[in-house]
Amino acid sequence: MVERPIPLEELLNSDVTKETYDHEKALAIIRSSMAIISTISSSLVLWLVAHSKQQLSTTYHRIVLGMSIADILLSLSLATFNVVTPSDLDYIGWNAHGNQTSCNAQGFIETFGGFSGVYYSCSLNIYYLAVVHYQKPDYYIRNRIEPFLHGIPLGYALIAVITFLVKQNFNNGGGQNCITPVYDPPHCIGYEDSDIREGFTIPCGRGRDGAVLFFDLVFFITMFIVPCVIVISLGMIYRGVRQQEKKMARYGERALMQGPQQTATAANDSNEGTSNTFLSKILRRKTKSIKRSNSR
């Protein structure tokens, strides 16, 4: 059954339209205000990293840098007070003064910041998993693991946003953000795809022939993978911490400095701890004396 077009005057004066407008206004003000606070907070994190002693010399700080930049991009895209919303939707979207270009930009930045941010959260968990559970040294993490900790969040987000932009899947869903795959507002009811209603500029059904399935798949994968990675990694980190606590309780703090193979013989070595310590002191003193004689 084909729906008939709603007369424009009836659409603009309906109670549903007025309620939607008021709801979108309140939501836009609250969301933009919270986004400004989030931007300031993430900027403060960047300032702390930049003024720290290590700055960007550690993997942890570089991951935090990526997370903070992603959050700033996401927050800035949401802190617009709806001004980038296409003016075609000013009857349901408060403060809508934008166009499709501004909508594309807002959707691009929001999606890139959102995807890269959540995957950077996974990267941070994997980093701690490598440090705490697997006890990997810094050079190993930096050379073998860190490229993936940055490449996956940035690569996934870039592939997604470029595909959405090319396939015209950045559309406004009705007064809020521009991450709706198909443009189908109330004034398009009863109109065919690609039709442009009189008085409007954006064609109805925009993006329906694009990557709608890919759009849904990308969001589904993110909603499924990210919680699984975080929960599993946190569980393994907890298990690693418990194992280290048991080592300390049984063999002392020296067990934490040993590798996995050395841990198996820690019980035997603990009985010789005094003699080993004494020998190590002698060796250190002998090495220092040799260095001093060579320097002379």
C-alpha positions in Angstrom: 0.0 0.0 0.0 1.5 3.3 -1.1 1.2 6.1 1.5 -0.2 9.4 0.4 2.0 12.5 0.8 1.2 14.5 3.9 0.2 18.1 3.1 3.0 20.5 4.2 0.7 22.7 6.3 -0.7 19.6 8.1 2.7 18.3 8.7 4.0 21.6 10.1 1.1 22.1 12.4 0.7 18.6 13.7 1.1 17.9 17.4 3.7 15.2 16.7 5.9 17.6 14.8 5.7 20.2 17.6 6.5 17.5 20.3 9.4 16.3 18.2 10.7 19.8 17.8 10.6 20.5 21.5 12.2 17.1 22.3 15.0 17.6 19.8 15.7 21.1 21.2 16.1 19.8 24.7 18.2 16.9 23.6 20.5 19.1 21.4 21.2 21.5 24.2 21.9 18.8 26.7 24.1 16.8 24.3 26.1 19.7 23.1 26.7 21.0 26.6 28.0 17.5 27.7 30.1 17.3 24.5 31.8 20.6 25.4 32.7 19.3 28.8 34.0 16.1 27.2 36.2 18.2 24.8 37.7 20.1 27.7 38.4 16.9 29.7 40.1 15.2 26.7 42.1 18.4 26.0 43.3 18.3 29.6 44.5 14.7 29.2 46.5 15.8 26.1 48.0 18.6 28.1 49.0 16.3 30.9 50.6 13.9 28.4 52.5 16.7 26.7 53.8 18.0 30.0 54.7 14.7 31.5 58.3 13.5 31.9 57.9 10.7 29.4 55.7 12.7 27.0 55.1 10.4 23.9 58.0 8.1 24.6 55.8 5.3 26.0 53.3 3.1 24.3 50.7 3.9 27.0 50.9 7.6 26.4 50.6 7.1 22.6 47.5 5.1 23.1 46.0 7.7 25.4 46.9 10.3 22.8 44.9 8.4 20.2 42.0 7.9 22.5 41.9 11.6 23.5 42.0 12.9 19.9 39.3 10.5 18.9 37.1 11.7 21.8 37.8 15.3 20.9 36.7 14.7 17.3 33.5 12.9 18.5 32.7 15.6 21.1 33.3 18.5 18.7 30.9 16.9 16.2 28.2 16.7 18.9 28.8 20.2 20.3 27.1 22.0 17.4 23.8 22.7 19.0 22.2 21.4 15.8 23.5 24.2 13.7 24.9 21.8 11.1 21.5 20.0 10.7 20.1 20.6 7.1 17.6 23.5 7.0 15.2 21.1 5.2 14.5 19.7 8.7 14.0 23.0 10.5 10.3 22.0 11.2 11.5 19.1 13.5 15.1 20.1 14.2 15.8 23.1 16.4 18.4 25.5 15.2 18.8 23.7 11.8 20.8 26.0 9.5 23.0 23.6 7.7 22.9 21.7 4.4 23.9 18.3 3.1 27.6 19.2 3.0 27.6 20.2 6.7 25.7 17.0 7.5 28.4 15.0 5.6 31.2 16.7 7.5 29.4 16.2 10.9 28.7 12.5 10.2 32.3 11.9 8.9 33.9 13.4 12.0 31.5 11.8 14.5 31.8 8.3 12.9 35.6 8.5 12.7 35.9 9.7 16.3 33.4 7.2 17.6 34.8 4.1 15.8 38.5 4.9 16.5 37.7 5.8 20.1 36.0 2.6 21.0 38.7 0.5 19.3 41.4 2.5 21.0 39.7 1.4 24.3 40.3 -2.2 23.1 43.9 -1.3 22.3 44.4 0.0 25.9 43.0 -3.2 27.3 45.2 -5.3 25.0 48.2 -3.2 26.1 47.5 -3.9 29.8 46.9 -7.6 28.9 50.4 -7.8 27.3 52.0 -6.0 30.3 50.2 -7.6 33.2 49.2 -11.1 32.0 51.9 -12.0 29.5 54.6 -9.7 31.1 55.9 -8.6 27.7 58.8 -6.1 27.8 58.5 -2.6 26.4 60.6 -3.2 23.3 58.4 -6.2 22.4 55.2 -4.3 22.8 56.5 -1.3 20.9 57.8 -3.3 17.9 55.4 -6.2 17.7 52.1 -5.1 19.2 51.8 -1.3 19.1 51.5 -1.0 15.3 48.3 -3.0 15.5 47.0 -1.0 18.5 47.0 2.1 16.3 46.5 0.6 12.9 43.3 -1.3 13.6 41.3 1.6 15.2 42.4 4.1 12.5 42.2 1.7 9.6 38.7 0.4 10.6 37.4 4.0 11.1 38.8 5.3 7.8 37.4 2.4 5.8 34.0 2.9 7.3 33.7 6.7 7.0 35.1 6.8 3.4 32.7 4.1 2.3 29.7 5.9 4.0 30.7 9.2 2.4 31.1 7.7 -1.1 27.8 5.8 -0.9 25.9 8.8 0.5 25.1 7.1 3.8 25.7 10.2 6.0 22.1 11.5 6.4 20.2 13.2 9.1 17.7 11.0 10.9 15.3 13.8 11.8 17.0 16.7 13.6 20.0 15.2 15.3 23.3 13.7 14.1 24.0 12.7 10.5 24.7 9.0 10.9 21.5 7.6 9.4 22.1 5.5 6.3 18.9 6.5 4.4 17.4 10.0 4.3 13.7 9.4 5.0 12.2 12.3 7.0 8.4 12.8 7.5 8.0 15.2 4.6 9.2 12.4 2.3 6.3 10.1 3.1 4.5 9.2 -0.1 7.4 10.3 -2.3 9.6 8.0 -4.4 13.4 7.8 -3.9 15.3 10.6 -5.6 12.2 12.8 -5.6 12.7 16.3 -4.2 9.6 17.8 -2.6 8.8 21.4 -3.5 10.4 23.7 -1.0 13.2 21.3 -0.1 16.6 20.5 -1.5 17.7 17.0 -0.4 16.3 14.1 -2.4 14.1 11.6 -0.6 15.6 8.1 -0.1 19.2 9.4 -0.3 21.6 6.6 0.4 19.1 3.7 0.0 21.2 2.4 -3.0 24.4 2.8 -1.1 26.1 0.6 1.5 23.2 0.2 3.8 24.0 -3.4 4.6 27.7 -2.5 5.0 26.6 0.3 7.3 24.6 -2.0 9.5 27.3 -4.7 9.5 30.0 -2.3 10.6 28.0 -1.0 13.5 26.9 -4.6 14.5 30.6 -5.8 14.4 31.6 -2.9 16.6 28.8 -3.4 19.1 29.7 -7.1 19.3 33.5 -7.2 19.2 34.3 -4.3 21.4 32.5 -5.5 24.5 33.8 -9.0 24.0 37.4 -7.9 23.7 37.1 -5.6 26.8 35.4 -8.3 29.0 37.8 -11.1 27.9 40.9 -9.0 28.3 39.8 -7.6 31.7 39.1 -11.2 32.8 42.6 -12.3 31.7 44.2 -9.3 33.4 42.4 -10.1 36.6 43.7 -13.7 36.3 47.2 -12.5 35.7 47.1 -10.2 38.8 45.9 -13.0 40.9 48.7 -15.3 39.7 51.2 -12.6 40.5 49.8 -12.1 44.0 50.1 -15.9 44.6 53.7 -15.8 43.5 54.5 -12.9 45.9 52.7 -14.7 48.7 54.7 -17.9 48.1 58.1 -16.8 46.8 58.3 -13.1 47.6 58.7 -10.1 45.4 61.7 -11.6 43.6 59.4 -14.0 41.8 57.9 -11.0 39.9 61.2 -10.3 38.3 61.5 -13.8 36.9 60.3 -15.1 33.6 57.7 -17.9 33.2 60.4 -20.6 32.9 62.3 -19.4 36.0 59.1 -19.4 38.0 58.9 -23.2 37.9 62.2 -23.4 39.8 61.6 -20.5 42.2 61.1 -22.8 45.2 64.5 -24.3 44.8 66.2 -21.0 44.2 64.6 -19.4 47.3 66.6 -21.6 49.6 69.8 -20.2 48.0 68.7 -16.6 48.1 71.2 -15.4 50.7 74.2 -16.9 48.9 73.0 -15.6 45.5 72.6 -12.1 46.9 76.1 -12.2 48.4 77.6 -13.4 45.1 75.8 -10.8 43.1 77.1 -8.0 45.3 80.7 -9.3 44.8 80.2 -9.4 41.0 78.8 -5.9 41.0 81.7 -4.5 43.0 84.2 -6.4 40.8 82.6 -5.0 37.7 82.8 -1.4 39.0 86.4 -1.8 39.9 87.3 -3.0 36.4 85.4 -0.1 34.8 87.3 2.4 37.0 90.7 0.9 36.1 89.8 1.0 32.4 88.8 4.6 32.6 92.1 5.5 34.1 
